[in-house]
């Protein structure tokens, strides 16, 4: 579950957000739920959108930083294709592995999203993404490549 606020400062958008991660399954009793606060800055350079974010998870007392880029390919007035990529860096971040703390580059990710503008302030976005773990995750319980997808609904006020 996530929520946040964004301020348009003209040349950049500044965001403050919160994410809650609930761990389910057989090992859920061993893991605390994640409580993450983040600060983001986003801007555009020509057709490329660039974002930088820094996050702190209170449950594991670790930091995660990310740089991302994407571009929008308009198909129709209400439908686009958005390919993107990101890279993450961890500092004192445990990934809820019982005996692992990783520092350094954590992952490279790629994604493709399909935003559908429902109204002037509501957008439904199906997406597919993949993460490829890097050095900071060597020897952890999350060092396998993964592909995932989902749908998000964003509403602007």
Chimera marker file (.cmm) of the C-alpha trace (Angstrom):
<marker_set name="trace">
<marker id="1" x="0.000" y="0.000" z="0.000" r="1" g="1" b="0" radius="0.5"/>
<marker id="2" x="1.422" y="3.383" z="-0.934" r="1" g="1" b="0" radius="0.5"/>
<marker id="3" x="0.520" y="7.037" z="-0.863" r="1" g="1" b="0" radius="0.5"/>
<marker id="4" x="2.245" y="10.285" z="-1.552" r="1" g="1" b="0" radius="0.5"/>
<marker id="5" x="2.118" y="13.941" z="-2.419" r="1" g="1" b="0" radius="0.5"/>
<marker id="6" x="3.857" y="15.691" z="-5.298" r="1" g="1" b="0" radius="0.5"/>
<marker id="7" x="4.622" y="19.384" z="-5.649" r="1" g="1" b="0" radius="0.5"/>
<marker id="8" x="5.216" y="20.872" z="-9.103" r="1" g="1" b="0" radius="0.5"/>
<marker id="9" x="8.139" y="23.270" z="-8.704" r="1" g="1" b="0" radius="0.5"/>
<marker id="10" x="8.242" y="24.166" z="-12.392" r="1" g="1" b="0" radius="0.5"/>
<marker id="11" x="11.524" y="22.622" z="-13.559" r="1" g="1" b="0" radius="0.5"/>
<marker id="12" x="10.995" y="19.536" z="-11.373" r="1" g="1" b="0" radius="0.5"/>
<marker id="13" x="8.374" y="17.673" z="-9.382" r="1" g="1" b="0" radius="0.5"/>
<marker id="14" x="9.213" y="16.958" z="-5.754" r="1" g="1" b="0" radius="0.5"/>
<marker id="15" x="7.488" y="14.064" z="-4.043" r="1" g="1" b="0" radius="0.5"/>
<marker id="16" x="7.122" y="12.717" z="-0.525" r="1" g="1" b="0" radius="0.5"/>
<marker id="17" x="5.662" y="9.254" z="-0.075" r="1" g="1" b="0" radius="0.5"/>
<marker id="18" x="5.050" y="6.322" z="2.226" r="1" g="1" b="0" radius="0.5"/>
<marker id="19" x="4.935" y="2.594" z="1.396" r="1" g="1" b="0" radius="0.5"/>
<marker id="20" x="3.829" y="-0.262" z="3.631" r="1" g="1" b="0" radius="0.5"/>
<marker id="21" x="4.933" y="-3.794" z="2.771" r="1" g="1" b="0" radius="0.5"/>
<marker id="22" x="3.110" y="-6.715" z="4.363" r="1" g="1" b="0" radius="0.5"/>
<marker id="23" x="5.020" y="-9.997" z="4.271" r="1" g="1" b="0" radius="0.5"/>
<marker id="24" x="2.821" y="-13.048" z="3.852" r="1" g="1" b="0" radius="0.5"/>
<marker id="25" x="3.516" y="-16.785" z="3.633" r="1" g="1" b="0" radius="0.5"/>
<marker id="26" x="5.274" y="-19.366" z="5.756" r="1" g="1" b="0" radius="0.5"/>
<marker id="27" x="8.070" y="-17.051" z="6.921" r="1" g="1" b="0" radius="0.5"/>
<marker id="28" x="5.906" y="-13.971" z="7.559" r="1" g="1" b="0" radius="0.5"/>
<marker id="29" x="6.324" y="-14.259" z="11.347" r="1" g="1" b="0" radius="0.5"/>
<marker id="30" x="10.095" y="-13.811" z="10.926" r="1" g="1" b="0" radius="0.5"/>
<marker id="31" x="9.780" y="-10.587" z="8.935" r="1" g="1" b="0" radius="0.5"/>
<marker id="32" x="8.551" y="-7.222" z="10.114" r="1" g="1" b="0" radius="0.5"/>
<marker id="33" x="6.266" y="-5.324" z="7.787" r="1" g="1" b="0" radius="0.5"/>
<marker id="34" x="8.113" y="-2.632" z="5.865" r="1" g="1" b="0" radius="0.5"/>
<marker id="35" x="7.452" y="1.032" z="6.661" r="1" g="1" b="0" radius="0.5"/>
<marker id="36" x="9.231" y="3.123" z="4.059" r="1" g="1" b="0" radius="0.5"/>
<marker id="37" x="9.336" y="6.903" z="3.625" r="1" g="1" b="0" radius="0.5"/>
<marker id="38" x="10.767" y="8.386" z="0.455" r="1" g="1" b="0" radius="0.5"/>
<marker id="39" x="11.708" y="11.673" z="-1.166" r="1" g="1" b="0" radius="0.5"/>
<marker id="40" x="11.720" y="11.899" z="-4.975" r="1" g="1" b="0" radius="0.5"/>
<marker id="41" x="12.683" y="14.474" z="-7.605" r="1" g="1" b="0" radius="0.5"/>
<marker id="42" x="11.622" y="14.123" z="-11.234" r="1" g="1" b="0" radius="0.5"/>
<marker id="43" x="12.191" y="16.195" z="-14.360" r="1" g="1" b="0" radius="0.5"/>
<marker id="44" x="12.270" y="15.858" z="-18.145" r="1" g="1" b="0" radius="0.5"/>
<marker id="45" x="15.152" y="16.285" z="-20.535" r="1" g="1" b="0" radius="0.5"/>
<marker id="46" x="13.622" y="16.413" z="-24.000" r="1" g="1" b="0" radius="0.5"/>
<marker id="47" x="11.477" y="13.282" z="-24.414" r="1" g="1" b="0" radius="0.5"/>
<marker id="48" x="13.139" y="11.467" z="-21.484" r="1" g="1" b="0" radius="0.5"/>
<marker id="49" x="11.727" y="11.589" z="-17.953" r="1" g="1" b="0" radius="0.5"/>
<marker id="50" x="14.354" y="11.239" z="-15.216" r="1" g="1" b="0" radius="0.5"/>
<marker id="51" x="13.702" y="10.516" z="-11.562" r="1" g="1" b="0" radius="0.5"/>
<marker id="52" x="15.835" y="10.159" z="-8.448" r="1" g="1" b="0" radius="0.5"/>
<marker id="53" x="14.564" y="8.787" z="-5.161" r="1" g="1" b="0" radius="0.5"/>
<marker id="54" x="15.843" y="8.129" z="-1.672" r="1" g="1" b="0" radius="0.5"/>
<marker id="55" x="13.964" y="5.867" z="0.742" r="1" g="1" b="0" radius="0.5"/>
<marker id="56" x="14.332" y="4.882" z="4.394" r="1" g="1" b="0" radius="0.5"/>
<marker id="57" x="12.707" y="1.743" z="5.802" r="1" g="1" b="0" radius="0.5"/>
<marker id="58" x="12.030" y="2.094" z="9.540" r="1" g="1" b="0" radius="0.5"/>
<marker id="59" x="11.504" y="-1.656" z="10.025" r="1" g="1" b="0" radius="0.5"/>
<marker id="60" x="14.946" y="-2.661" z="8.768" r="1" g="1" b="0" radius="0.5"/>
<marker id="61" x="16.691" y="0.670" z="9.417" r="1" g="1" b="0" radius="0.5"/>
<marker id="62" x="18.164" y="0.776" z="5.908" r="1" g="1" b="0" radius="0.5"/>
<marker id="63" x="18.320" y="3.115" z="2.921" r="1" g="1" b="0" radius="0.5"/>
<marker id="64" x="17.576" y="2.523" z="-0.744" r="1" g="1" b="0" radius="0.5"/>
<marker id="65" x="18.353" y="4.945" z="-3.579" r="1" g="1" b="0" radius="0.5"/>
<marker id="66" x="17.181" y="4.737" z="-7.164" r="1" g="1" b="0" radius="0.5"/>
<marker id="67" x="17.691" y="6.517" z="-10.486" r="1" g="1" b="0" radius="0.5"/>
<marker id="68" x="15.122" y="5.883" z="-13.217" r="1" g="1" b="0" radius="0.5"/>
<marker id="69" x="14.369" y="7.001" z="-16.754" r="1" g="1" b="0" radius="0.5"/>
<marker id="70" x="11.473" y="6.448" z="-19.127" r="1" g="1" b="0" radius="0.5"/>
<marker id="71" x="9.857" y="7.923" z="-22.188" r="1" g="1" b="0" radius="0.5"/>
<marker id="72" x="6.257" y="8.107" z="-23.351" r="1" g="1" b="0" radius="0.5"/>
<marker id="73" x="5.231" y="6.920" z="-26.810" r="1" g="1" b="0" radius="0.5"/>
<marker id="74" x="1.732" y="8.275" z="-27.509" r="1" g="1" b="0" radius="0.5"/>
<marker id="75" x="-0.423" y="5.828" z="-29.463" r="1" g="1" b="0" radius="0.5"/>
<marker id="76" x="-3.710" y="7.713" z="-29.124" r="1" g="1" b="0" radius="0.5"/>
<marker id="77" x="-4.920" y="10.678" z="-27.079" r="1" g="1" b="0" radius="0.5"/>
<marker id="78" x="-5.807" y="8.307" z="-24.196" r="1" g="1" b="0" radius="0.5"/>
<marker id="79" x="-3.272" y="5.469" z="-24.579" r="1" g="1" b="0" radius="0.5"/>
<marker id="80" x="0.542" y="5.374" z="-24.423" r="1" g="1" b="0" radius="0.5"/>
<marker id="81" x="3.417" y="2.933" z="-24.218" r="1" g="1" b="0" radius="0.5"/>
<marker id="82" x="6.102" y="3.801" z="-21.645" r="1" g="1" b="0" radius="0.5"/>
<marker id="83" x="9.382" y="1.835" z="-21.666" r="1" g="1" b="0" radius="0.5"/>
<marker id="84" x="11.696" y="2.474" z="-18.723" r="1" g="1" b="0" radius="0.5"/>
<marker id="85" x="14.798" y="1.431" z="-16.820" r="1" g="1" b="0" radius="0.5"/>
<marker id="86" x="16.196" y="1.960" z="-13.318" r="1" g="1" b="0" radius="0.5"/>
<marker id="87" x="19.152" y="1.139" z="-11.137" r="1" g="1" b="0" radius="0.5"/>
<marker id="88" x="19.129" y="0.832" z="-7.346" r="1" g="1" b="0" radius="0.5"/>
<marker id="89" x="21.734" y="1.281" z="-4.637" r="1" g="1" b="0" radius="0.5"/>
<marker id="90" x="21.405" y="-0.028" z="-1.078" r="1" g="1" b="0" radius="0.5"/>
<marker id="91" x="22.924" y="1.074" z="2.203" r="1" g="1" b="0" radius="0.5"/>
<marker id="92" x="22.400" y="-1.060" z="5.349" r="1" g="1" b="0" radius="0.5"/>
<marker id="93" x="19.430" y="-2.689" z="3.604" r="1" g="1" b="0" radius="0.5"/>
<marker id="94" x="18.513" y="-6.243" z="4.629" r="1" g="1" b="0" radius="0.5"/>
<marker id="95" x="15.771" y="-7.340" z="2.198" r="1" g="1" b="0" radius="0.5"/>
<marker id="96" x="14.358" y="-9.103" z="5.250" r="1" g="1" b="0" radius="0.5"/>
<marker id="97" x="16.879" y="-11.906" z="4.877" r="1" g="1" b="0" radius="0.5"/>
<marker id="98" x="17.510" y="-13.241" z="8.360" r="1" g="1" b="0" radius="0.5"/>
<marker id="99" x="21.299" y="-12.930" z="8.163" r="1" g="1" b="0" radius="0.5"/>
<marker id="100" x="22.132" y="-10.595" z="5.267" r="1" g="1" b="0" radius="0.5"/>
<marker id="101" x="22.764" y="-6.878" z="4.899" r="1" g="1" b="0" radius="0.5"/>
<marker id="102" x="23.755" y="-5.533" z="1.519" r="1" g="1" b="0" radius="0.5"/>
<marker id="103" x="25.582" y="-2.351" z="0.579" r="1" g="1" b="0" radius="0.5"/>
<marker id="104" x="26.212" y="-1.330" z="-3.010" r="1" g="1" b="0" radius="0.5"/>
<marker id="105" x="24.414" y="-1.584" z="-6.319" r="1" g="1" b="0" radius="0.5"/>
<marker id="106" x="21.378" y="-3.780" z="-5.781" r="1" g="1" b="0" radius="0.5"/>
<marker id="107" x="19.554" y="-4.189" z="-9.079" r="1" g="1" b="0" radius="0.5"/>
<marker id="108" x="18.870" y="-3.055" z="-12.600" r="1" g="1" b="0" radius="0.5"/>
<marker id="109" x="15.256" y="-3.006" z="-13.671" r="1" g="1" b="0" radius="0.5"/>
<marker id="110" x="13.412" y="-2.665" z="-16.956" r="1" g="1" b="0" radius="0.5"/>
<marker id="111" x="9.710" y="-2.066" z="-17.461" r="1" g="1" b="0" radius="0.5"/>
<marker id="112" x="6.993" y="-1.369" z="-19.965" r="1" g="1" b="0" radius="0.5"/>
<marker id="113" x="3.748" y="0.320" z="-18.969" r="1" g="1" b="0" radius="0.5"/>
<marker id="114" x="0.535" y="1.027" z="-20.851" r="1" g="1" b="0" radius="0.5"/>
<marker id="115" x="-1.197" y="4.084" z="-19.315" r="1" g="1" b="0" radius="0.5"/>
<marker id="116" x="-4.873" y="4.442" z="-20.188" r="1" g="1" b="0" radius="0.5"/>
<marker id="117" x="-6.325" y="7.887" z="-19.461" r="1" g="1" b="0" radius="0.5"/>
<marker id="118" x="-9.790" y="7.262" z="-17.991" r="1" g="1" b="0" radius="0.5"/>
<marker id="119" x="-10.691" y="10.872" z="-17.192" r="1" g="1" b="0" radius="0.5"/>
<marker id="120" x="-8.831" y="14.177" z="-17.092" r="1" g="1" b="0" radius="0.5"/>
<marker id="121" x="-7.414" y="13.254" z="-13.662" r="1" g="1" b="0" radius="0.5"/>
<marker id="122" x="-7.537" y="9.420" z="-13.492" r="1" g="1" b="0" radius="0.5"/>
<marker id="123" x="-5.191" y="6.962" z="-15.239" r="1" g="1" b="0" radius="0.5"/>
<marker id="124" x="-5.178" y="3.156" z="-15.182" r="1" g="1" b="0" radius="0.5"/>
<marker id="125" x="-1.734" y="1.670" z="-15.912" r="1" g="1" b="0" radius="0.5"/>
<marker id="126" x="-1.073" y="-2.030" z="-16.557" r="1" g="1" b="0" radius="0.5"/>
<marker id="127" x="2.662" y="-2.838" z="-16.521" r="1" g="1" b="0" radius="0.5"/>
<marker id="128" x="5.242" y="-5.610" z="-16.776" r="1" g="1" b="0" radius="0.5"/>
<marker id="129" x="8.717" y="-5.295" z="-15.269" r="1" g="1" b="0" radius="0.5"/>
<marker id="130" x="11.844" y="-7.310" z="-14.543" r="1" g="1" b="0" radius="0.5"/>
<marker id="131" x="14.552" y="-6.960" z="-11.897" r="1" g="1" b="0" radius="0.5"/>
<marker id="132" x="18.094" y="-8.238" z="-12.301" r="1" g="1" b="0" radius="0.5"/>
<marker id="133" x="19.963" y="-8.341" z="-8.949" r="1" g="1" b="0" radius="0.5"/>
<marker id="134" x="23.529" y="-7.039" z="-8.754" r="1" g="1" b="0" radius="0.5"/>
<marker id="135" x="26.484" y="-7.095" z="-6.346" r="1" g="1" b="0" radius="0.5"/>
<marker id="136" x="24.731" y="-5.986" z="-3.137" r="1" g="1" b="0" radius="0.5"/>
<marker id="137" x="22.382" y="-8.962" z="-3.384" r="1" g="1" b="0" radius="0.5"/>
<marker id="138" x="25.023" y="-11.643" z="-3.980" r="1" g="1" b="0" radius="0.5"/>
<marker id="139" x="24.492" y="-14.347" z="-1.370" r="1" g="1" b="0" radius="0.5"/>
<marker id="140" x="21.063" y="-13.086" z="-0.305" r="1" g="1" b="0" radius="0.5"/>
<marker id="141" x="17.718" y="-14.840" z="-0.572" r="1" g="1" b="0" radius="0.5"/>
<marker id="142" x="16.650" y="-12.469" z="-3.404" r="1" g="1" b="0" radius="0.5"/>
<marker id="143" x="19.502" y="-12.924" z="-5.868" r="1" g="1" b="0" radius="0.5"/>
<marker id="144" x="17.352" y="-14.412" z="-8.662" r="1" g="1" b="0" radius="0.5"/>
<marker id="145" x="16.057" y="-12.505" z="-11.670" r="1" g="1" b="0" radius="0.5"/>
<marker id="146" x="12.319" y="-11.856" z="-11.448" r="1" g="1" b="0" radius="0.5"/>
<marker id="147" x="9.529" y="-10.775" z="-13.774" r="1" g="1" b="0" radius="0.5"/>
<marker id="148" x="6.326" y="-9.307" z="-12.376" r="1" g="1" b="0" radius="0.5"/>
<marker id="149" x="3.391" y="-7.188" z="-13.415" r="1" g="1" b="0" radius="0.5"/>
<marker id="150" x="0.373" y="-5.386" z="-12.109" r="1" g="1" b="0" radius="0.5"/>
<marker id="151" x="-2.025" y="-2.520" z="-12.520" r="1" g="1" b="0" radius="0.5"/>
<marker id="152" x="-1.976" y="0.870" z="-10.824" r="1" g="1" b="0" radius="0.5"/>
<marker id="153" x="-4.668" y="3.523" z="-10.610" r="1" g="1" b="0" radius="0.5"/>
<marker id="154" x="-3.552" y="7.120" z="-10.123" r="1" g="1" b="0" radius="0.5"/>
<marker id="155" x="-5.822" y="10.042" z="-9.398" r="1" g="1" b="0" radius="0.5"/>
<marker id="156" x="-4.669" y="13.676" z="-9.457" r="1" g="1" b="0" radius="0.5"/>
<marker id="157" x="-6.370" y="16.400" z="-7.453" r="1" g="1" b="0" radius="0.5"/>
<link id1="1" id2="2" r="1" g="1" b="0" radius="0.2"/>
<link id1="2" id2="3" r="1" g="1" b="0" radius="0.2"/>
<link id1="3" id2="4" r="1" g="1" b="0" radius="0.2"/>
<link id1="4" id2="5" r="1" g="1" b="0" radius="0.2"/>
<link id1="5" id2="6" r="1" g="1" b="0" radius="0.2"/>
<link id1="6" id2="7" r="1" g="1" b="0" radius="0.2"/>
<link id1="7" id2="8" r="1" g="1" b="0" radius="0.2"/>
<link id1="8" id2="9" r="1" g="1" b="0" radius="0.2"/>
<link id1="9" id2="10" r="1" g="1" b="0" radius="0.2"/>
<link id1="10" id2="11" r="1" g="1" b="0" radius="0.2"/>
<link id1="11" id2="12" r="1" g="1" b="0" radius="0.2"/>
<link id1="12" id2="13" r="1" g="1" b="0" radius="0.2"/>
<link id1="13" id2="14" r="1" g="1" b="0" radius="0.2"/>
<link id1="14" id2="15" r="1" g="1" b="0" radius="0.2"/>
<link id1="15" id2="16" r="1" g="1" b="0" radius="0.2"/>
<link id1="16" id2="17" r="1" g="1" b="0" radius="0.2"/>
<link id1="17" id2="18" r="1" g="1" b="0" radius="0.2"/>
<link id1="18" id2="19" r="1" g="1" b="0" radius="0.2"/>
<link id1="19" id2="20" r="1" g="1" b="0" radius="0.2"/>
<link id1="20" id2="21" r="1" g="1" b="0" radius="0.2"/>
<link id1="21" id2="22" r="1" g="1" b="0" radius="0.2"/>
<link id1="22" id2="23" r="1" g="1" b="0" radius="0.2"/>
<link id1="23" id2="24" r="1" g="1" b="0" radius="0.2"/>
<link id1="24" id2="25" r="1" g="1" b="0" radius="0.2"/>
<link id1="25" id2="26" r="1" g="1" b="0" radius="0.2"/>
<link id1="26" id2="27" r="1" g="1" b="0" radius="0.2"/>
<link id1="27" id2="28" r="1" g="1" b="0" radius="0.2"/>
<link id1="28" id2="29" r="1" g="1" b="0" radius="0.2"/>
<link id1="29" id2="30" r="1" g="1" b="0" radius="0.2"/>
<link id1="30" id2="31" r="1" g="1" b="0" radius="0.2"/>
<link id1="31" id2="32" r="1" g="1" b="0" radius="0.2"/>
<link id1="32" id2="33" r="1" g="1" b="0" radius="0.2"/>
<link id1="33" id2="34" r="1" g="1" b="0" radius="0.2"/>
<link id1="34" id2="35" r="1" g="1" b="0" radius="0.2"/>
<link id1="35" id2="36" r="1" g="1" b="0" radius="0.2"/>
<link id1="36" id2="37" r="1" g="1" b="0" radius="0.2"/>
<link id1="37" id2="38" r="1" g="1" b="0" radius="0.2"/>
<link id1="38" id2="39" r="1" g="1" b="0" radius="0.2"/>
<link id1="39" id2="40" r="1" g="1" b="0" radius="0.2"/>
<link id1="40" id2="41" r="1" g="1" b="0" radius="0.2"/>
<link id1="41" id2="42" r="1" g="1" b="0" radius="0.2"/>
<link id1="42" id2="43" r="1" g="1" b="0" radius="0.2"/>
<link id1="43" id2="44" r="1" g="1" b="0" radius="0.2"/>
<link id1="44" id2="45" r="1" g="1" b="0" radius="0.2"/>
<link id1="45" id2="46" r="1" g="1" b="0" radius="0.2"/>
<link id1="46" id2="47" r="1" g="1" b="0" radius="0.2"/>
<link id1="47" id2="48" r="1" g="1" b="0" radius="0.2"/>
<link id1="48" id2="49" r="1" g="1" b="0" radius="0.2"/>
<link id1="49" id2="50" r="1" g="1" b="0" radius="0.2"/>
<link id1="50" id2="51" r="1" g="1" b="0" radius="0.2"/>
<link id1="51" id2="52" r="1" g="1" b="0" radius="0.2"/>
<link id1="52" id2="53" r="1" g="1" b="0" radius="0.2"/>
<link id1="53" id2="54" r="1" g="1" b="0" radius="0.2"/>
<link id1="54" id2="55" r="1" g="1" b="0" radius="0.2"/>
<link id1="55" id2="56" r="1" g="1" b="0" radius="0.2"/>
<link id1="56" id2="57" r="1" g="1" b="0" radius="0.2"/>
<link id1="57" id2="58" r="1" g="1" b="0" radius="0.2"/>
<link id1="58" id2="59" r="1" g="1" b="0" radius="0.2"/>
<link id1="59" id2="60" r="1" g="1" b="0" radius="0.2"/>
<link id1="60" id2="61" r="1" g="1" b="0" radius="0.2"/>
<link id1="61" id2="62" r="1" g="1" b="0" radius="0.2"/>
<link id1="62" id2="63" r="1" g="1" b="0" radius="0.2"/>
<link id1="63" id2="64" r="1" g="1" b="0" radius="0.2"/>
<link id1="64" id2="65" r="1" g="1" b="0" radius="0.2"/>
<link id1="65" id2="66" r="1" g="1" b="0" radius="0.2"/>
<link id1="66" id2="67" r="1" g="1" b="0" radius="0.2"/>
<link id1="67" id2="68" r="1" g="1" b="0" radius="0.2"/>
<link id1="68" id2="69" r="1" g="1" b="0" radius="0.2"/>
<link id1="69" id2="70" r="1" g="1" b="0" radius="0.2"/>
<link id1="70" id2="71" r="1" g="1" b="0" radius="0.2"/>
<link id1="71" id2="72" r="1" g="1" b="0" radius="0.2"/>
<link id1="72" id2="73" r="1" g="1" b="0" radius="0.2"/>
<link id1="73" id2="74" r="1" g="1" b="0" radius="0.2"/>
<link id1="74" id2="75" r="1" g="1" b="0" radius="0.2"/>
<link id1="75" id2="76" r="1" g="1" b="0" radius="0.2"/>
<link id1="76" id2="77" r="1" g="1" b="0" radius="0.2"/>
<link id1="77" id2="78" r="1" g="1" b="0" radius="0.2"/>
<link id1="78" id2="79" r="1" g="1" b="0" radius="0.2"/>
<link id1="79" id2="80" r="1" g="1" b="0" radius="0.2"/>
<link id1="80" id2="81" r="1" g="1" b="0" radius="0.2"/>
<link id1="81" id2="82" r="1" g="1" b="0" radius="0.2"/>
<link id1="82" id2="83" r="1" g="1" b="0" radius="0.2"/>
<link id1="83" id2="84" r="1" g="1" b="0" radius="0.2"/>
<link id1="84" id2="85" r="1" g="1" b="0" radius="0.2"/>
<link id1="85" id2="86" r="1" g="1" b="0" radius="0.2"/>
<link id1="86" id2="87" r="1" g="1" b="0" radius="0.2"/>
<link id1="87" id2="88" r="1" g="1" b="0" radius="0.2"/>
<link id1="88" id2="89" r="1" g="1" b="0" radius="0.2"/>
<link id1="89" id2="90" r="1" g="1" b="0" radius="0.2"/>
<link id1="90" id2="91" r="1" g="1" b="0" radius="0.2"/>
<link id1="91" id2="92" r="1" g="1" b="0" radius="0.2"/>
<link id1="92" id2="93" r="1" g="1" b="0" radius="0.2"/>
<link id1="93" id2="94" r="1" g="1" b="0" radius="0.2"/>
<link id1="94" id2="95" r="1" g="1" b="0" radius="0.2"/>
<link id1="95" id2="96" r="1" g="1" b="0" radius="0.2"/>
<link id1="96" id2="97" r="1" g="1" b="0" radius="0.2"/>
<link id1="97" id2="98" r="1" g="1" b="0" radius="0.2"/>
<link id1="98" id2="99" r="1" g="1" b="0" radius="0.2"/>
<link id1="99" id2="100" r="1" g="1" b="0" radius="0.2"/>
<link id1="100" id2="101" r="1" g="1" b="0" radius="0.2"/>
<link id1="101" id2="102" r="1" g="1" b="0" radius="0.2"/>
<link id1="102" id2="103" r="1" g="1" b="0" radius="0.2"/>
<link id1="103" id2="104" r="1" g="1" b="0" radius="0.2"/>
<link id1="104" id2="105" r="1" g="1" b="0" radius="0.2"/>
<link id1="105" id2="106" r="1" g="1" b="0" radius="0.2"/>
<link id1="106" id2="107" r="1" g="1" b="0" radius="0.2"/>
<link id1="107" id2="108" r="1" g="1" b="0" radius="0.2"/>
<link id1="108" id2="109" r="1" g="1" b="0" radius="0.2"/>
<link id1="109" id2="110" r="1" g="1" b="0" radius="0.2"/>
<link id1="110" id2="111" r="1" g="1" b="0" radius="0.2"/>
<link id1="111" id2="112" r="1" g="1" b="0" radius="0.2"/>
<link id1="112" id2="113" r="1" g="1" b="0" radius="0.2"/>
<link id1="113" id2="114" r="1" g="1" b="0" radius="0.2"/>
<link id1="114" id2="115" r="1" g="1" b="0" radius="0.2"/>
<link id1="115" id2="116" r="1" g="1" b="0" radius="0.2"/>
<link id1="116" id2="117" r="1" g="1" b="0" radius="0.2"/>
<link id1="117" id2="118" r="1" g="1" b="0" radius="0.2"/>
<link id1="118" id2="119" r="1" g="1" b="0" radius="0.2"/>
<link id1="119" id2="120" r="1" g="1" b="0" radius="0.2"/>
<link id1="120" id2="121" r="1" g="1" b="0" radius="0.2"/>
<link id1="121" id2="122" r="1" g="1" b="0" radius="0.2"/>
<link id1="122" id2="123" r="1" g="1" b="0" radius="0.2"/>
<link id1="123" id2="124" r="1" g="1" b="0" radius="0.2"/>
<link id1="124" id2="125" r="1" g="1" b="0" radius="0.2"/>
<link id1="125" id2="126" r="1" g="1" b="0" radius="0.2"/>
<link id1="126" id2="127" r="1" g="1" b="0" radius="0.2"/>
<link id1="127" id2="128" r="1" g="1" b="0" radius="0.2"/>
<link id1="128" id2="129" r="1" g="1" b="0" radius="0.2"/>
<link id1="129" id2="130" r="1" g="1" b="0" radius="0.2"/>
<link id1="130" id2="131" r="1" g="1" b="0" radius="0.2"/>
<link id1="131" id2="132" r="1" g="1" b="0" radius="0.2"/>
<link id1="132" id2="133" r="1" g="1" b="0" radius="0.2"/>
<link id1="133" id2="134" r="1" g="1" b="0" radius="0.2"/>
<link id1="134" id2="135" r="1" g="1" b="0" radius="0.2"/>
<link id1="135" id2="136" r="1" g="1" b="0" radius="0.2"/>
<link id1="136" id2="137" r="1" g="1" b="0" radius="0.2"/>
<link id1="137" id2="138" r="1" g="1" b="0" radius="0.2"/>
<link id1="138" id2="139" r="1" g="1" b="0" radius="0.2"/>
<link id1="139" id2="140" r="1" g="1" b="0" radius="0.2"/>
<link id1="140" id2="141" r="1" g="1" b="0" radius="0.2"/>
<link id1="141" id2="142" r="1" g="1" b="0" radius="0.2"/>
<link id1="142" id2="143" r="1" g="1" b="0" radius="0.2"/>
<link id1="143" id2="144" r="1" g="1" b="0" radius="0.2"/>
<link id1="144" id2="145" r="1" g="1" b="0" radius="0.2"/>
<link id1="145" id2="146" r="1" g="1" b="0" radius="0.2"/>
<link id1="146" id2="147" r="1" g="1" b="0" radius="0.2"/>
<link id1="147" id2="148" r="1" g="1" b="0" radius="0.2"/>
<link id1="148" id2="149" r="1" g="1" b="0" radius="0.2"/>
<link id1="149" id2="150" r="1" g="1" b="0" radius="0.2"/>
<link id1="150" id2="151" r="1" g="1" b="0" radius="0.2"/>
<link id1="151" id2="152" r="1" g="1" b="0" radius="0.2"/>
<link id1="152" id2="153" r="1" g="1" b="0" radius="0.2"/>
<link id1="153" id2="154" r="1" g="1" b="0" radius="0.2"/>
<link id1="154" id2="155" r="1" g="1" b="0" radius="0.2"/>
<link id1="155" id2="156" r="1" g="1" b="0" radius="0.2"/>
<link id1="156" id2="157" r="1" g="1" b="0" radius="0.2"/>
</marker_set>
